[in-house]
Amino acid sequence: MSFPVLISLIAAVGAFLLALATLLSRPRSFAHWSFFVGMLACALERSCQVASLTTDSLNDLLFWQRLAVLPLSLLPVSWLVFSLAFARGNHREFLRKWQPGLLLFGALPIGLALGQWQSWISDAVWTEQVGHWVFPVTHAGILLHATIVISAVLIITNVEWTFRAAVGTARWKIKYAVLGIALLFGVRIFSSSQVILYSANNVQLITLNSIALALACLLLGVWAYRSRIADADLYPSTAALHKSLTALLAGAYLIVVGVLAKFVAALGWDETFPVKAMLILVALVGLGMLCLSDRVAQTTRSFISRHLQRPTHDYRAVWTTLTQRTTAVLDQQAFARAAVKVIADTFEALSVTLWLTDAARNKLTFAASTAIEPATAGLGALPEEILPELSHLFAAGPQPVDIDCSDESWCQTLCGSNPAFFPKGGHRYCLPLISRGDILGLIVLGDRVRGLAFSAEDLELFKCLGDQIAAGVCNLSLSDQLLRAKEMESFQLMSAFLVHDLKNTASALSLTLRNLPIHFENPAFREDALRTVAKSAGRVNELIGRLSSLREKLELHPAPADLNQIVAAALEVAGAMAEITIVPRLQPLPPFAMDRRQIESVTVNLLLNAKEAIGVRGEIRIETRQENGGALLLVADTGCGMTPEFLSNSLFKPFKTTKRNGLGIGMFQVKAIVEAHGGRIAAQSQPGQGSTFRVWLPIRIASSEKNV
């Protein structure tokens, strides 16, 4: 058995075994199924290559080479899906954003393979000088390999950013999977680029892909053993791929190889050029592995610190990183994840766990970790007796404690709840998070890379970071309390208005019911009772409608409209106003984009407010004109006016009103509608001197439907 056949057979068996192991694992996630399809496709492709290299018939050789194209066409989409779902807690978000690309990388190669697989390879040529078969490919084959090159770059880029998002034992678990995928598709980039350059495949490239697959299966097997093919729960950024080291190295490789190929073609054939191109790829892959290596990064920093007399930590960079990652976080769980990641990156520690105090249960509950997951480890909360012991011990202030050197009961409990994953990972340290004398949580730090001991400088920085994290946890807790207080205040305000209105309605209905047995035979009473019931039902429906409008999303449907026509329609809707003089001063305006129904609602609301403010007798002036590049709608009345305090503090806020039977919702909605159009609303008023409302709207061309 020749070496190409043997290595292809080993690769096929390894891929089949990994696919079978994935199929037998429980539970099976989306990433598991895509990994199963990808490994099965690799195994089938290698099996076809084994069959082609062991046959003595030229027709059979071409048949198996062409048949190998079918599983080959499944590689881009299956592995691209796996790279987006592998170890990512937010993989659904990525898959939604990548839907067009997944459809392209699935439909194009599979469609070409199904449609032209029998004519994919034009011939099989034996080359005497190198002693192997060469398979010229058609334009469809070149297009397939170009798709493989692009998808391979994307696949390695995706797993690179999954690896970058991992910290602690999560990075340790997935490291060999990342290396295996990088090796498999790094070699694919080389082999497919060679096929594109020379419009032909050959046995050397087939053997090289088999070697890569066999080694990748070995690395993936180590990953499967370490993680039991279990998913991690990482959250890489959706906007970070433009900074990818993979994309940079792959682009550099393809450019260098392409330029060299042009020189080779111009100067004459160089039989060693594919080997040189392979060496360039190996060098770039090695550079990428060095750039992503924790050990190399730590050794470099230690060398600089030792020989150039620099501090181990760049305090300004550490503080900036912590601030940037935690400042904009409003959720306590996300804050905890960001905090443990910063600490793990700062101290090169694989196991960092954050516990937060649950005031309701008086316990320390699991918040986030780089090493353990509560779902798999069965974690929930630490025993109740730990918190009082910590409060007594750290009353004077927080200090890191080596929990591996203490025989205290609470230290033993922490050791059991925060296991060491590496026997030479060094001692574990616990730091309480204290703010205003209260313990808000604690951080357990351990499993340092290479088992380096924590220096006094490390522990001092750890304490400073703990103080900052404690302040962040305290701020989030206070913000949550403030939000709940505001929600309760809003609920109480709304309840007061509802109780007032419903009490009046219920009183009217109750009075009618008491008189009903006595005056039921009186036609006038029955008529009055029906009016009371109808009015009460109308009032309840009005309350429901106005309150429901607060929950609904404001939708604008802008279209060219004449503001003067809208004002005229609003005057008709507002109805006749006895003893009140309407003074319209409407100047010509060009039609511009607005939601006619919403702007009419604004105008009607302002007119009705003016009418209610006037009472019996007065004047309402309504004007339109162009001003500052927009349209101005002015509504002024001679009514009772408003106090400066109400004008500045309550006018446009919900449930704030001066009306006896009002809900205080109208002006709040008016302001929302105007601002949704990009406009402004302002009011001027003095008690006893009336009020003036100025609505300014920008004059612009109609745009497509907009949701606000």
VOTINU-924571 format. One record per residue (C-alpha): residue number from 1; x, z, y. Coordinates in Angstrom, 1 decimal. Layout:
N
  nr     px     pz     py
 NUM      X      Z      Y
...
This chain:
708
  nr     px     pz     py
   1    0.0    0.0    0.0
   2    1.5   -1.1    3.3
   3    1.9    1.3    6.2
   4   -0.8   -0.3    8.5
   5   -3.3    0.0    5.6
   6   -2.3    3.6    4.8
   7   -2.5    4.8    8.4
   8   -5.8    3.0    9.0
   9   -7.2    4.6    5.8
  10   -6.1    8.1    6.9
  11   -7.6    7.5   10.4
  12  -10.9    6.4    8.9
  13  -11.1    9.4    6.5
  14  -10.3   11.8    9.3
  15  -12.9   10.3   11.6
  16  -15.5   10.5    8.8
  17  -14.8   14.1    8.1
  18  -15.1   15.1   11.8
  19  -18.4   13.2   12.0
  20  -19.6   15.0    8.9
  21  -18.5   18.4   10.2
  22  -20.4   17.8   13.4
  23  -23.5   16.8   11.5
  24  -23.3   20.0    9.5
  25  -22.8   22.3   12.5
  26  -25.6   24.4   14.0
  27  -27.0   24.3   16.6
  28  -26.6   20.6   17.5
  29  -26.6   19.8   21.2
  30  -26.6   16.5   23.0
  31  -22.8   16.5   23.1
  32  -22.7   17.0   19.3
  33  -24.8   13.9   18.6
  34  -22.8   11.7   20.9
  35  -19.5   13.0   19.3
  36  -21.0   12.2   15.9
  37  -21.9    8.6   16.9
  38  -18.4    8.1   18.5
  39  -16.5    9.4   15.5
  40  -18.7    7.4   13.1
  41  -18.0    4.3   15.1
  42  -14.3    4.9   15.0
  43  -14.4    5.5   11.3
  44  -16.4    2.3   10.6
  45  -14.1    0.2   12.8
  46  -11.0    1.5   10.9
  47  -12.7    0.9    7.6
  48  -13.3   -2.7    8.6
  49   -9.6   -3.0    9.5
  50   -8.6   -1.5    6.1
  51  -10.8   -4.1    4.4
  52   -9.4   -7.0    6.4
  53   -5.7   -6.0    5.8
  54   -6.2   -5.6    2.0
  55   -7.9   -9.0    1.4
  56   -6.1  -12.1    0.2
  57   -8.7  -14.5    1.5
  58   -8.4  -15.9    5.1
  59  -12.2  -16.1    5.3
  60  -12.6  -12.5    4.3
  61   -9.9  -11.5    6.8
  62  -11.8  -13.2    9.6
  63  -15.1  -11.7    8.4
  64  -13.9   -8.1    8.4
  65  -12.1   -8.6   11.8
  66  -15.2   -9.9   13.3
  67  -17.4   -7.2   11.7
  68  -15.2   -4.5   13.2
  69  -16.4   -5.7   16.6
  70  -19.9   -4.1   15.9
  71  -18.8   -0.5   15.7
  72  -16.1   -1.2   18.4
  73  -19.0   -2.1   20.8
  74  -20.4    1.4   20.3
  75  -17.3    3.2   21.5
  76  -17.8    2.9   25.3
  77  -21.3    4.3   25.6
  78  -21.0    7.0   22.9
  79  -17.8    8.5   24.1
  80  -18.8    8.1   27.8
  81  -21.9   10.2   27.0
  82  -19.8   12.7   25.2
  83  -17.4   13.0   28.1
  84  -20.3   13.8   30.4
  85  -21.9   16.3   28.1
  86  -18.9   18.0   26.5
  87  -18.6   21.7   27.4
  88  -20.7   21.2   30.6
  89  -23.5   23.5   31.4
  90  -24.8   21.0   34.0
  91  -24.5   17.9   31.9
  92  -28.1   16.8   32.5
  93  -27.3   16.4   36.2
  94  -24.3   14.2   35.3
  95  -26.3   12.1   32.8
  96  -29.0   11.5   35.4
  97  -26.5   10.3   38.0
  98  -24.7    8.1   35.4
  99  -27.8    6.4   34.0
 100  -27.0    3.0   35.5
 101  -23.4    3.1   34.2
 102  -24.4    4.3   30.8
 103  -27.0    1.4   30.5
 104  -24.3   -1.1   31.5
 105  -21.6    0.2   29.1
 106  -24.2    0.4   26.3
 107  -26.1   -2.9   26.8
 108  -23.1   -5.2   27.7
 109  -20.8   -4.7   24.7
 110  -23.5   -4.1   22.2
 111  -25.4   -7.2   23.4
 112  -22.3   -9.3   23.2
 113  -21.3   -7.9   19.8
 114  -24.8   -8.6   18.3
 115  -25.0  -12.0   19.8
 116  -21.6  -13.4   19.1
 117  -19.8  -11.3   16.5
 118  -19.3  -14.2   14.1
 119  -17.4  -16.2   16.7
 120  -15.7  -13.3   18.4
 121  -12.2  -14.1   17.0
 122  -11.4  -17.8   17.0
 123   -8.7  -17.8   14.3
 124   -6.1  -15.8   12.4
 125   -2.5  -17.0   12.8
 126    0.5  -15.7   10.8
 127    3.6  -15.3   13.0
 128    6.9  -15.6   11.0
 129    9.2  -14.2   13.7
 130    7.5  -10.8   13.7
 131    5.8  -10.9   10.3
 132    2.2  -10.1   11.1
 133   -1.2  -11.6   11.8
 134   -2.3  -12.5   15.3
 135   -6.0  -12.9   16.1
 136   -6.8  -15.0   19.2
 137  -10.0  -13.8   20.9
 138  -12.6  -15.7   22.9
 139  -13.8  -14.9   26.5
 140  -16.4  -12.6   25.1
 141  -13.7  -10.6   23.4
 142  -11.7  -10.3   26.6
 143  -14.8   -9.1   28.4
 144  -15.3   -6.5   25.7
 145  -11.8   -5.2   26.0
 146  -12.0   -5.1   29.7
 147  -15.1   -2.9   29.3
 148  -13.2   -0.7   26.9
 149  -10.3   -0.3   29.5
 150  -12.8    0.7   32.2
 151  -14.8    3.1   30.0
 152  -11.6    4.6   28.6
 153  -10.4    5.5   32.2
 154  -13.8    7.0   32.9
 155  -13.9    9.0   29.7
 156  -10.4   10.5   30.2
 157  -11.3   11.2   33.9
 158  -14.5   13.1   32.8
 159  -12.7   15.2   30.2
 160   -9.9   15.9   32.7
 161  -12.4   17.4   35.2
 162  -14.1   19.4   32.4
 163  -10.6   20.8   31.6
 164   -9.9   21.5   35.3
 165  -13.3   23.4   35.6
 166  -12.4   25.5   32.6
 167  -10.5   28.8   32.9
 168   -9.4   31.5   30.4
 169  -10.3   31.1   26.8
 170  -12.7   28.3   27.6
 171   -9.6   26.2   28.6
 172   -7.8   27.4   25.5
 173  -10.7   26.3   23.3
 174  -11.1   22.8   24.7
 175   -7.5   22.0   25.4
 176   -6.9   20.2   22.0
 177  -10.1   18.3   22.3
 178   -9.0   17.0   25.8
 179   -5.6   16.1   24.4
 180   -7.1   14.3   21.4
 181   -9.5   12.3   23.6
 182   -6.7   11.5   26.1
 183   -4.5   10.3   23.3
 184   -7.2    8.2   21.6
 185   -8.3    6.4   24.8
 186   -4.9    6.3   26.4
 187   -3.7    4.1   23.5
 188   -7.0    2.1   23.8
 189   -6.1    1.4   27.5
 190   -2.7    0.1   26.3
 191   -4.0   -2.0   23.3
 192   -7.0   -3.5   25.1
 193   -4.9   -4.3   28.2
 194   -2.5   -6.1   25.8
 195   -5.4   -8.1   24.4
 196   -6.5   -9.0   27.9
 197   -3.0  -10.1   28.9
 198   -2.3  -12.3   25.9
 199   -5.9  -13.2   24.8
 200   -5.1  -12.1   21.3
 201   -5.2   -9.0   19.1
 202   -2.6   -8.3   16.4
 203   -1.7   -6.0   13.5
 204    0.7   -4.0   15.5
 205   -2.0   -3.1   18.0
 206   -4.4   -2.3   15.1
 207   -1.8    0.0   13.6
 208   -1.1    1.7   16.9
 209   -4.8    2.4   17.3
 210   -4.9    3.8   13.8
 211   -2.0    6.1   14.5
 212   -3.7    7.3   17.7
 213   -7.0    7.9   15.9
 214   -5.2    9.9   13.1
 215   -3.4   12.1   15.6
 216   -6.6   12.5   17.7
 217   -8.5   13.6   14.6
 218   -5.8   16.2   14.0
 219   -6.1   17.5   17.5
 220   -9.9   17.4   17.4
 221   -9.7   19.2   14.1
 222   -7.8   22.0   15.8
 223  -10.4   22.1   18.5
 224  -13.2   22.2   15.9
 225  -11.5   25.1   14.1
 226  -10.9   27.1   17.4
 227  -14.3   26.7   18.9
 228  -16.4   26.1   15.7
 229  -17.6   22.9   17.5
 230  -19.5   25.2   19.9
 231  -20.2   24.1   23.5
 232  -18.7   26.0   26.4
 233  -20.7   26.5   29.6
 234  -18.6   24.9   32.4
 235  -19.9   23.7   35.8
 236  -17.5   21.0   37.2
 237  -18.2   19.6   40.6
 238  -20.3   16.3   40.7
 239  -18.2   15.1   43.6
 240  -14.7   15.6   42.4
 241  -13.9   12.4   40.4
 242  -12.3   10.7   43.4
 243   -9.4   13.2   43.1
 244   -8.8   12.5   39.4
 245   -5.2   12.5   38.2
 246   -6.4   10.3   35.3
 247   -7.6    7.5   37.6
 248   -4.4    7.6   39.5
 249   -2.2    7.4   36.4
 250   -4.3    4.7   34.7
 251   -4.4    2.6   37.9
 252   -0.6    2.9   38.3
 253   -0.1    1.9   34.6
 254   -2.4   -1.1   34.8
 255   -0.9   -2.3   38.1
 256    2.7   -1.9   36.8
 257    2.0   -3.6   33.4
 258    0.1   -6.4   35.1
 259    2.9   -7.1   37.6
 260    5.5   -7.0   34.8
 261    3.5   -9.3   32.6
 262    3.4  -11.9   35.4
 263    7.2  -11.7   35.7
 264    7.6  -12.0   31.9
 265    5.4  -15.0   31.8
 266    7.3  -16.7   34.7
 267   10.8  -15.9   33.3
 268   10.0  -16.5   29.6
 269    8.6  -14.6   26.6
 270   10.0  -11.1   26.1
 271    9.2   -9.9   22.6
 272    9.9   -6.3   23.5
 273    7.5   -6.3   26.5
 274    4.6   -4.6   24.6
 275    7.0   -1.9   23.5
 276    8.1   -1.4   27.1
 277    4.5   -1.3   28.3
 278    3.7    1.3   25.6
 279    6.7    3.4   26.9
 280    5.3    3.2   30.4
 281    1.9    4.5   29.1
 282    3.6    7.4   27.2
 283    5.6    8.4   30.3
 284    2.4    8.5   32.4
 285    0.5   10.4   29.8
 286    3.3   12.9   29.6
 287    3.4   13.3   33.3
 288   -0.4   13.9   33.3
 289    0.0   16.6   30.6
 290    2.7   18.3   32.6
 291    0.6   18.3   35.7
 292   -2.3   20.0   33.8
 293   -0.2   22.5   31.8
 294   -0.8   26.1   32.6
 295    2.6   27.1   31.2
 296    4.5   24.5   33.2
 297    2.7   25.5   36.4
 298    3.5   29.2   35.8
 299    7.1   28.6   34.8
 300    7.6   26.5   38.0
 301    6.2   29.2   40.2
 302    8.3   31.9   38.5
 303   11.4   29.8   38.9
 304   10.8   29.2   42.6
 305   10.0   32.9   43.1
 306   13.1   34.1   41.2
 307   15.7   31.7   42.5
 308   14.4   30.9   46.0
 309   13.3   34.5   46.7
 310    9.7   33.7   47.4
 311    6.7   36.0   46.6
 312    5.0   35.3   43.4
 313    1.7   34.7   45.2
 314    0.9   32.7   48.2
 315   -1.5   35.2   49.7
 316   -2.9   32.9   52.4
 317   -3.7   30.2   49.8
 318   -5.3   32.8   47.5
 319   -7.4   34.3   50.3
 320   -8.4   30.8   51.5
 321   -9.5   29.8   48.0
 322  -11.5   32.9   47.4
 323  -13.2   32.5   50.8
 324  -14.0   28.8   50.3
 325  -15.4   29.3   46.8
 326  -17.6   32.3   47.6
 327  -18.7   32.1   51.3
 328  -21.5   29.5   50.8
 329  -22.8   31.0   47.5
 330  -26.2   32.7   47.8
 331  -26.8   33.4   44.2
 332  -25.2   36.5   42.6
 333  -24.6   34.7   39.3
 334  -22.9   31.8   40.9
 335  -20.8   34.2   43.0
 336  -19.7   36.0   39.9
 337  -18.7   32.7   38.2
 338  -16.7   31.7   41.3
 339  -15.0   35.1   41.5
 340  -13.8   35.2   37.9
 341  -12.5   31.7   38.2
 342  -10.4   32.5   41.3
 343   -8.9   35.6   39.6
 344   -8.2   33.7   36.4
 345   -6.4   31.0   38.3
 346   -4.5   33.4   40.5
 347   -3.1   35.6   37.7
 348   -2.9   32.9   34.9
 349   -5.2   35.2   32.9
 350   -7.4   33.6   30.2
 351   -9.8   36.6   29.9
 352  -11.6   37.7   33.1
 353  -15.0   39.4   32.9
 354  -17.1   40.7   35.7
 355  -19.8   43.4   35.2
 356  -22.3   44.3   38.0
 357  -24.3   47.4   38.5
 358  -28.0   47.2   37.8
 359  -29.4   49.9   40.1
 360  -32.8   49.8   38.4
 361  -31.4   50.7   35.0
 362  -28.3   52.5   36.3
 363  -26.1   50.4   34.0
 364  -23.3   47.9   34.2
 365  -24.6   44.5   33.1
 366  -22.7   41.4   32.2
 367  -22.4   38.9   35.1
 368  -19.7   36.3   34.3
 369  -16.6   35.7   32.1
 370  -13.9   33.2   31.4
 371  -13.6   34.3   27.8
 372  -17.0   35.6   26.4
 373  -20.5   34.4   26.7
 374  -23.4   36.9   26.5
 375  -25.5   34.6   24.3
 376  -22.9   34.3   21.6
 377  -21.3   37.8   21.9
 378  -24.6   39.7   22.1
 379  -23.6   41.3   25.4
 380  -26.2   42.8   27.8
 381  -25.2   46.1   29.4
 382  -22.6   48.7   28.9
 383  -23.7   52.2   27.9
 384  -25.2   54.4   30.6
 385  -22.6   57.1   30.4
 386  -19.8   54.8   31.6
 387  -21.1   54.5   35.2
 388  -21.1   58.3   36.0
 389  -17.6   58.6   34.5
 390  -16.3   55.7   36.7
 391  -18.0   57.2   39.8
 392  -16.2   60.5   39.2
 393  -12.9   59.0   38.4
 394  -12.7   56.5   41.3
 395  -14.3   58.7   44.0
 396  -11.0   58.6   45.9
 397  -10.8   54.8   45.8
 398  -10.5   51.9   43.4
 399   -7.2   51.4   41.6
 400   -6.5   49.1   38.6
 401   -6.3   51.0   35.3
 402   -4.6   49.9   32.1
 403   -7.3   50.4   29.6
 404   -5.0   49.7   26.6
 405   -2.9   52.8   27.4
 406   -5.7   55.2   27.7
 407   -7.6   57.1   25.0
 408  -10.6   57.9   27.3
 409  -14.0   57.1   25.8
 410  -15.0   54.7   28.6
 411  -11.7   52.8   28.2
 412  -12.4   52.4   24.5
 413  -15.9   51.1   25.2
 414  -14.5   48.6   27.7
 415  -11.8   47.5   25.2
 416  -14.6   46.8   22.6
 417  -16.8   44.9   25.1
 418  -13.8   42.9   26.5
 419  -11.9   41.8   23.4
 420   -8.3   40.5   23.5
 421   -8.2   37.0   22.1
 422   -4.4   36.8   21.9
 423   -2.2   39.4   20.2
 424    0.6   38.8   22.7
 425   -1.6   38.5   25.8
 426   -0.4   41.7   27.4
 427   -2.3   44.7   28.5
 428   -5.9   44.6   29.9
 429   -6.7   46.1   33.3
 430   -9.9   47.4   34.7
 431  -10.8   47.4   38.4
 432  -14.0   49.0   39.8
 433  -15.8   47.2   42.7
 434  -16.6   49.9   45.3
 435  -18.4   49.5   48.6
 436  -19.6   52.4   50.8
 437  -18.7   54.9   48.0
 438  -21.0   53.1   45.4
 439  -19.7   51.3   42.3
 440  -21.1   47.8   42.5
 441  -19.4   46.6   39.3
 442  -16.0   46.2   37.6
 443  -13.6   43.5   36.6
 444  -11.6   43.4   33.4
 445   -8.5   41.3   33.4
 446   -6.4   40.4   30.3
 447   -4.9   37.7   28.0
 448   -2.3   36.6   30.5
 449   -0.5   33.3   29.8
 450    2.7   34.0   27.8
 451    1.8   37.8   27.8
 452    3.6   38.5   31.1
 453    3.3   42.0   32.3
 454    1.4   42.6   35.6
 455    3.8   43.6   38.3
 456    3.1   46.0   41.2
 457    2.6   43.0   43.4
 458    0.1   41.5   41.0
 459   -1.9   44.8   40.8
 460   -1.9   45.2   44.6
 461   -3.3   41.7   45.1
 462   -5.8   42.4   42.3
 463   -7.0   45.4   44.2
 464   -7.3   43.4   47.5
 465   -9.3   40.7   45.7
 466  -11.5   43.3   44.2
 467  -12.3   44.8   47.6
 468  -13.2   41.4   48.9
 469  -15.4   40.6   45.9
 470  -17.1   44.0   46.3
 471  -17.9   43.2   49.9
 472  -19.3   39.8   48.8
 473  -21.5   41.5   46.2
 474  -22.7   44.0   48.7
 475  -23.5   41.3   51.2
 476  -25.5   39.4   48.6
 477  -27.4   42.5   47.7
 478  -28.2   43.3   51.3
 479  -29.3   39.7   51.9
 480  -31.6   39.9   48.9
 481  -33.1   43.1   50.2
 482  -33.7   41.6   53.6
 483  -35.3   38.5   52.1
 484  -37.7   40.7   50.1
 485  -38.5   42.7   53.2
 486  -39.3   39.6   55.2
 487  -41.4   38.2   52.3
 488  -43.3   41.5   52.2
 489  -43.8   41.4   56.0
 490  -45.2   37.9   55.8
 491  -47.5   38.9   53.0
 492  -48.7   41.9   54.9
 493  -49.3   39.8   58.0
 494  -51.2   37.2   56.1
 495  -53.2   39.9   54.2
 496  -54.2   41.5   57.6
 497  -55.6   38.2   58.9
 498  -57.4   37.4   55.6
 499  -58.9   40.9   55.3
 500  -60.1   40.7   58.9
 501  -61.8   37.3   58.4
 502  -63.1   38.0   54.9
 503  -64.5   41.4   56.1
 504  -66.5   39.7   58.8
 505  -67.8   37.1   56.4
 506  -68.6   39.8   53.8
 507  -70.5   41.9   56.4
 508  -72.7   38.9   57.3
 509  -73.5   38.2   53.6
 510  -74.1   41.9   52.9
 511  -76.6   42.2   55.8
 512  -78.4   39.1   54.6
 513  -78.6   40.4   51.0
 514  -80.0   43.8   52.2
 515  -82.8   42.1   54.2
 516  -83.5   39.5   51.6
 517  -86.1   41.6   49.5
 518  -87.9   42.6   52.6
 519  -88.1   39.3   54.6
 520  -87.9   36.8   51.8
 521  -91.4   35.5   52.4
 522  -90.6   34.8   56.1
 523  -89.6   31.1   56.4
 524  -87.6   31.8   59.6
 525  -85.6   34.4   57.7
 526  -84.9   32.1   54.8
 527  -83.7   29.4   57.2
 528  -81.4   31.9   59.0
 529  -80.1   33.2   55.6
 530  -79.2   29.7   54.5
 531  -77.4   29.1   57.7
 532  -75.5   32.4   57.2
 533  -74.5   31.5   53.7
 534  -73.4   28.0   54.7
 535  -71.4   29.3   57.6
 536  -69.7   31.9   55.4
 537  -68.8   29.3   52.8
 538  -67.5   27.0   55.5
 539  -65.3   29.8   56.9
 540  -63.9   30.7   53.5
 541  -63.1   27.0   52.8
 542  -61.5   26.7   56.2
 543  -59.3   29.7   55.4
 544  -58.3   28.3   52.0
 545  -57.5   24.9   53.5
 546  -55.4   26.2   56.4
 547  -53.4   28.5   54.1
 548  -52.9   25.9   51.4
 549  -51.4   23.5   54.0
 550  -48.5   25.9   54.4
 551  -47.5   25.4   50.8
 552  -47.7   21.6   50.9
 553  -44.7   19.4   51.6
 554  -45.1   17.6   54.9
 555  -45.1   13.9   54.2
 556  -44.7   11.3   57.0
 557  -45.9    7.7   56.8
 558  -44.5    6.2   60.0
 559  -45.9    2.9   61.2
 560  -46.1    1.2   64.7
 561  -48.9    2.8   66.7
 562  -50.1    3.2   70.3
 563  -50.0    6.8   71.5
 564  -52.7    6.2   74.1
 565  -55.1    5.0   71.4
 566  -54.3    8.2   69.4
 567  -55.1   10.3   72.4
 568  -58.4    8.5   72.9
 569  -59.3    9.1   69.2
 570  -58.3   12.8   69.5
 571  -60.6   13.2   72.5
 572  -63.5   11.9   70.5
 573  -62.6   14.3   67.6
 574  -62.4   17.3   69.9
 575  -65.9   16.5   71.1
 576  -67.8   17.1   74.3
 577  -66.6   20.0   76.5
 578  -69.4   21.2   78.7
 579  -68.3   22.6   82.1
 580  -64.7   21.5   81.3
 581  -63.3   18.5   83.2
 582  -61.0   16.2   81.2
 583  -58.4   14.4   83.5
 584  -56.6   11.6   81.5
 585  -53.5   10.0   83.0
 586  -52.4    7.5   80.4
 587  -49.6    5.1   81.3
 588  -48.9    2.0   79.2
 589  -46.5    2.7   76.3
 590  -45.0    0.3   73.7
 591  -46.1    0.8   70.1
 592  -43.5    2.8   68.1
 593  -43.0    4.4   64.7
 594  -45.1    7.5   64.0
 595  -47.6    9.0   61.5
 596  -50.8    8.3   63.3
 597  -52.9   10.9   61.4
 598  -50.3   13.7   62.0
 599  -49.8   12.9   65.7
 600  -53.6   12.8   66.2
 601  -53.8   16.2   64.5
 602  -51.2   17.5   67.0
 603  -53.2   16.2   69.9
 604  -56.5   17.6   68.7
 605  -54.9   21.0   68.1
 606  -53.5   21.1   71.7
 607  -56.9   20.0   73.1
 608  -58.9   22.6   71.1
 609  -56.4   25.4   72.1
 610  -56.8   24.4   75.8
 611  -60.6   24.4   75.4
 612  -60.6   27.9   73.9
 613  -58.1   29.2   76.5
 614  -60.4   28.0   79.3
 615  -63.6   29.4   77.9
 616  -66.6   28.4   80.2
 617  -65.3   26.4   83.1
 618  -62.0   24.7   83.9
 619  -59.9   21.6   83.7
 620  -57.7   19.9   81.0
 621  -55.1   17.4   82.1
 622  -53.7   15.0   79.5
 623  -50.9   12.6   80.4
 624  -48.7   10.1   78.6
 625  -45.6    8.3   79.9
 626  -42.1    7.2   79.1
 627  -39.3    9.7   79.7
 628  -35.7    9.9   78.6
 629  -36.0    7.1   76.1
 630  -39.1    8.5   74.5
 631  -42.8    9.0   74.9
 632  -44.1   12.2   76.6
 633  -47.5   13.7   75.8
 634  -48.5   16.4   78.2
 635  -51.5   18.7   77.8
 636  -52.2   21.2   80.6
 637  -55.1   23.6   81.1
 638  -56.4   26.1   83.7
 639  -57.1   28.8   81.1
 640  -56.1   32.4   80.6
 641  -52.4   31.6   79.9
 642  -49.9   33.6   77.7
 643  -47.5   36.4   78.4
 644  -43.8   35.6   78.5
 645  -43.2   37.8   75.5
 646  -45.7   36.0   73.4
 647  -44.4   32.6   74.6
 648  -40.8   33.4   73.6
 649  -41.3   35.4   70.5
 650  -44.6   34.5   68.8
 651  -46.0   31.1   69.9
 652  -44.7   28.9   67.2
 653  -44.5   31.5   64.4
 654  -47.1   31.6   61.6
 655  -49.7   34.4   61.7
 656  -49.0   35.1   65.4
 657  -52.0   34.5   67.7
 658  -53.9   35.7   70.7
 659  -57.3   34.4   69.4
 660  -59.8   36.8   68.1
 661  -60.7   34.7   65.1
 662  -57.4   32.7   64.8
 663  -54.9   32.6   61.9
 664  -51.9   31.7   64.0
 665  -51.1   28.6   61.9
 666  -52.0   25.8   64.2
 667  -49.1   25.8   66.6
 668  -46.7   26.5   63.7
 669  -47.9   23.2   62.1
 670  -47.8   21.4   65.4
 671  -44.1   22.2   65.9
 672  -43.3   21.2   62.3
 673  -45.0   17.8   62.7
 674  -43.3   17.1   66.0
 675  -39.8   18.1   64.8
 676  -40.4   16.0   61.6
 677  -40.7   13.0   63.9
 678  -37.4   13.9   65.5
 679  -39.2   15.1   68.6
 680  -39.4   18.3   70.7
 681  -42.3   20.6   71.9
 682  -42.1   23.0   74.8
 683  -44.6   25.3   76.5
 684  -44.9   26.8   80.0
 685  -47.5   29.5   80.8
 686  -48.3   32.5   83.0
 687  -51.1   35.0   82.4
 688  -54.2   33.8   84.4
 689  -52.5   30.5   85.5
 690  -53.0   28.3   82.5
 691  -50.6   26.7   80.1
 692  -48.7   23.3   79.8
 693  -47.5   21.8   76.5
 694  -45.0   19.0   76.6
 695  -44.5   16.9   73.4
 696  -41.6   14.4   73.5
 697  -41.3   11.8   70.7
 698  -38.5    9.3   70.3
 699  -39.4    5.6   70.6
 700  -37.9    3.9   67.5
 701  -38.6    1.2   65.0
 702  -40.7    2.1   62.0
 703  -38.8    3.2   59.0
 704  -39.7    3.5   55.3
 705  -41.7    6.5   54.1
 706  -40.0    9.8   54.8
 707  -40.4   13.1   53.0
 708  -39.7   16.2   55.0
